[in-house]
Structures are given as structure tokens and as C-alpha cells.
């Protein structure tokens, strides 16, 4: 698949975001240094958690700001980078907790934090249960990152009044992510395969905090009026849903070399995504039963291929692609009508393509 060309320095933006995150973690490391080696391990894990990634959330925050106005000084540019980076810290927090709750062993090709701490316990020959230690460490690491996300936004360096307004959206974002995660946990516990329920999970666990809310935070930092906030939401929410539907496809069909996770990882983890719900509703009874029974179990390469075929033959894959296309079209139509700067409209169009056309 040909990647869209960009009219802004996306690579430079990611590098600047990482530099801001590195500097912030270094500040925290110095603050916690008196606590000794254990605290240093936790900080090191936090640094790994905020390293790498496509930085979509920071990018949408930045262009939410620039949709309203350009930065006026080098100091404001640096402050905006820090503010946008806070969304990446929030994302890292959610991933740490998500990996533990999903019993996912890897993240971006490395052991997930709970597995890394479990392995450390085992290697050191410490007393107690290694799995319990790993679980406790992951919970505390996610909590630490959640606290840091708030701190980084509050201390970004922009005017107090606009930061206060942005924090209103940031607070809502955190509540939505946590509640959405619990919706997901509850859906999995009940073993339900309802498409609308799965869409609700997708919307609140991922879609809103991935694109819509970062746009809102950025726009609020620029002093946006309610009409602009609403217009950016009309663009951001359907795009966030399309983004997560693409991620669901990657979770089943993605190349491990690209995703950093095992083939068919969502199937092994038993995730009842929109893709899976559609397949269970559409597949012949025997195939639906086979797919339902296999979810959340250890699967061989051949078994993953078998389940992929069931999903494909049911038409669920094609239906998700259709939904991605329709949601993206709705998002782009809203973007054309939004009262924003021409530069932001152009770059947001490019970001929309990058978010929804990631290769499987």
C-alpha cells in the first residue's frame, strides 16, 4: 500500500515529541532518585513505555491547536510539544494496564511491562509469586504514567487559563478511557458478541481518546470557541472509530513484524471486537461455534489461519473495511466544513489517511 505524502515534517515532529518525553522522564528520575534502585526500575519501565510509536495523539492535539491559530513564539512551540506529549503519556498508561488485563505478553516487539517485571522477579530469585509481582508493578506503572500525564499538561508552559480549559477535556478523556476499558472487560466476561456493544467499547476505550479528545485538548489550548470544538469533534469521532476498526483488523490479520505482536493476537486474547462480533453473527452455526470456542485459547499458526478463514468467509472482514471507508468519508466531509485554518485542514486530511490506511 502506498503511504500518503505529507506536507509537514511528521518524522521531525515524532523526534521532538520523544525529546520532550525524555526530558520529562529525566526530571521525574531525578525527583525519585532518593528512593533507590526499585524506583529507578519503575522509572526505566516508564521511559520504555513512552518510547516509540506513531504519535497520532500528540499530532492530533498539535493540529487541533493549529486549526485555531499558529504558535506565536519558540517558547509557545516548546510548550505545545509538551502539552501534546501528555496525550502520549496517557496512552502509555492505558497500554500498560490494557496489556495486563488482556494477558498480552508483548508490546511493540518487547515483553509487556507485567511480563518484564515477572521475569525480573524470577531471575533475581526473590520470594513470593513472580506473576503477582509483575501484576502489582504493572498496575503501579500505569498509575504513575496516568499521574505524569496530568502533570505534564499542567506544567506544559502555556497560559494557565487555556491549560485549565484543556484540562476539562483531559479529565473527561481519562474518565472515558477507564470506563470504556471496564465496558470491554465486562463484555469479555459475559462472552457477548453484540456488534453495537462492541462499537460502544471501541468508541469510549479507544476512538474518542485517540483522535477526538486530543483535537479538543489542542483546540482548547488555542482558545477555541464552542463551534470550533464541535466541528473538530464531528471530524474526530468518526475518524477515531475508523482508526480503531483498522486496529482491530491488524489484531487478527496483521504481520507480526509490523505490529510487534504474535499473529492473530486478538484471537488468542479472546477480544470480542466489532470484527469478531460480526463474524459470530454472520458465520454458519458450526463455524461460529468453532470461532467462539477458540477465542481466548492458545492457538497454533494453523488454527489462527483457520479462524481467519471463518472471519473472511463470513463477510465480516469486508464489512469492517466498508465501515472504515464510510466513517472516514463522514469525517472528511465534516473537515471540509470546519471553521479552521487551511494548513490544519490539509494536514488533518493527511493524518486521517495515515490513521486509517495502516498496512495489514
N, C-alpha and C positions, 0 to 999 in steps of 0.2 A: 504494500500500500504506500502510495506517495504521500509524504508528510507535507502539510501546508507550509508555504514560505511565510516568514514573519517580517513585519516592518518595525519590530522593536527588538532589542538585544535580550532575548529570553535567557541565553546562557549567562550573560553578564548579570542579569537580574538574579538568577539562582545563586551565582557566586556571591553576590552582595548579601543576599539573604543568609547564606551559610556563614559568611563573615560576621554578620550581626549576631547570629545564634552562637557562634563560637565565643565571641566576646562576652555575651551574656552568661554562658555557662562558666566561663573563666571567672567572672565576678562571683558567681554562686560557689564555685570551688574554693575561692579564697575565703569566702564567708564561712564555709563549713569545714575548712581545713583543721581547726582545733578539735573536731570530733574524731579525727583519726582515720585509720585505713578503711574501716567499714563504710564510713560516709563517703570516702573517696571512691570506693567501688560503686556506690549508688550514683554519684555524680558522673562517673565514667559511663555507666549504663545510660544515664540521661543524655549524655553527649552523643552516644551511638544512636539513641532513639531519634534525635533531631538532625541526624546527618543523612544527606542524600534525599532522593525523592524529586518529584516533578515540580513541586512548589505551586500547585494550582491555587491553593487557598490564599497564599501570600500574593499571588499575581492578581486574583480577582479582587482582593482587598485594595491593592495598589491602583487598579484601574477603576474601582468604584470611586476612589478619591479623584483620580484624574478625569473621570466622567464629569465631575463638577468643576474642577479647576486644576491647573498645573501647579506644581510646587514653586514657591517663590524664592527659595534660597537653598544653598547647600545644607544648612542646618536642618531645614524642614525636610529635605530629601532624606537625610540620615534618619530623622525621627520617623518618617513614613516607613522606611525599611524596617525599623524596629517594631513599629506597630503591626505591619503586615506579617512579620516573623512570629508574632504572638499567636496567629492562627495556626502556624505550623507546630508550635509547641502544644497547642490544644489538640491538634491532630495526632501528634505523637502520644499524648496521654491516652486518647481513645484507642489507638492501636495497641498499646501495651496491655490495657485492660481487655480489649477485644480478643487478642491472641490467647490470653489466659482463659477467658470464658469459652472460647471455641476450641480449646486444647490444641491450638495450632503450634507446631514445633518450630516453624521457620518464619522469618520476616526478612524480605529483601536478600534472600540467599544466606542469611545468618541465623543462628539459633534465636528463637524468640526470647525475650528477657526472662520469663519464668523458667525456661529450659536452661538458659545460660547460668542463672543462679542455682538451679537444681544441680547442674553439672559441677559448679564450683563447690557446693556442699559435699558432693560425693568425692571429688578429687582431694579435698582437704581432710577427708575422713572425720568430719565433725559429727557430733552426736545428734540424735533426733532424726526426723524424716526429711530426706532431701526434697521431696515433692512439696511438702508443707513449707519448707524454707523458700523454695522457688516461688510458690504462690504468694507468700507474705511479701517477698521482695518486689514482685510484680505489682501487687496492689499498692504498696508504698511508693514505688517508682511512678506509677500512673498518677497517684495523688500529688506527688511532688511536681510533676510536669503540669498538672492542672493548676496548681498554685502559681507556678512560674509563668504560665500563660497570662494570667491576670496581672501579675506584677510587671511583666514586660510591656503590656499595653499601657498600664497606668503610668509607667516611668519612661514612655517612649520619647518624650521631649516635646510633643505638640502642646498647644494651649490647653489648659485644664478644662475649660468649658466644652471644647469639642471632644476631648477624651471622655469626659463624663457622658456626653450624648452617645458616643460609640460604645461605652461600657454597657449601656442599656441593651443594645443589640447583642453584645458579647455575653451578657448574663443570660439572655433568652436562648442564645445558641447553646450554652453549656447545659441548660435545663432540657432543651430539646434533644440533645445528643444522649444524655443519660437516660431520659425517659424512653427515647427510641431504642436504645440498647436493651432496656428492660422489656419493651414490647417484643423485641427479637428473641430474647431468652425465653419469654413466656410462650411465644409461638412455637419455638422448637420443643419446649417441654410438653406442650399439648399435642405435638405431632400433626398440627393442622396444615393444610395445603390450600389456603384460600388466597386467590390472586389479589383481591382488594386489601386483605390484611397484610399481605406481603408488600404491596405498594405503600401502605401506611408505614411499615417498618422502614422501607427504603427511603421514604420521604424524610422521616424525622431522625433516623440513625445516621444518614449519610447525605442525602441530596441537599437539604437546607444548609447544613454547616459546611458543605464543600464549596458551594458557589453563591447561593442567595445571601446568606448571612455575612460572608466576607465582603461582598459588594456593599451591603448595608453598613458594615463597620467602616469601610473605607469612605463611603459617601458621607457618613455622619462626621468623620474626621475632617472632611472638607466643608462642613456646614451646609449639607444638602437640605432642601426643603422637602416636605412630605410627598409632593408629587413626584419628585425625582427618586426618592426612596421607593415609592410604589412602582414606578416604571422599571427600576432596576430589579425589583422582585419579580415582576412579570417576565423579565428576561431570565433571571437567575434560577427560579424554581424549576421550570420545565427542563432547563439545561442540566440542573443538578440531578434530576430524575434520569435523564438520558445518560449522563455520566455514570451513575451507579448501575444502570442496566447494562452498560458496556462492561463495567467491572464484574458484574455477575456472569456475563459470558466468558470473560477472561478466567474467572474462577473455575470454570468447567472445561473450556477449550484452550486456555492459554498455554503458551510454550513456557515450561519451567525456566528456561534460560532468560526469558524476558520478564516473567512475573516474580521470579525468586522464590516460588512455592512449588511443591510437587504437583504433578499432573492431576487434574481433577480434584484439587484440594477442597473445594466447596462440597463435593460429594462425600469425601471422606469425613469431613467435619459435620455433615448432615444438615447443611444450611438449606432452609426451605425458602429459597429466593423466589422472585416472580417467575424466573425461568423454570425452576423445578415445579412450582405450583401449576404453571400452565401445562407442563408435561404430564403431571399426575392427573390433571383434569381431562386431558385430551387423548392420552395413550390408551390402547386397548386394555381391558381389565387385567390380563395376565402380565403385560409389560408394566403397567402402573404398579401392580403389586410387587413385582421384582424391583423396580426402582425405589419404591417406598421402603421395602425391607433392607435394601442395600445402603440407604442413607445413614451416615454416621458410623459405618463399619470400615475396617481395614480392607482396602481394595487393591488387587493386583493391577498391573498395566492392562491386562486383557479385560478385566472386569470394568475398569474405567472406560475402556473403548466400547464395551457393551452398553453401559449406561448412557454414554454419549449418543450411541445409535438410537436408543429408545427416545431420548430427548429430541434428536434430529427428526426421526420418523414421525413423532407426534405433531410436528409443526411448531413446537414451542420456540426453537431457535429462530425460525423465520419470523414468528410473531414478535419476539423481542426486538429483532432488527427493525421491524416495521414500527414498533413503538418508539424506538430510538430516533428514527427518521422523523416521525410525526412530532415528537416532543422538541426535537432540535428545530424543526421548521417553525413551530409555535414560538419558541424562544427567539429565533432570529427575526421573526415578524415583529415581536414586541420591541426588539432592539432598534429596529428601523424607526419606530415611532417615539422612542425615548428622548426626552429633552436633555441630551448630553453632548459633550464635545465631539467633534468629528474624529479626532485622533483616537479617543476612547472607543468610539463605535467601531472603528477599523480594527483596533487591537482586540477588542472583546469578540469580534467576529472570528478572528484568528484563534483566540483561546477556546472558543466554542468548538471549533474544528479539532483542535488538539485534544480536548477533553473527551470528545465523542468518537473519534476515529482512531483510537489507540489499537495497534495491531494485535490480533489474536495469534 
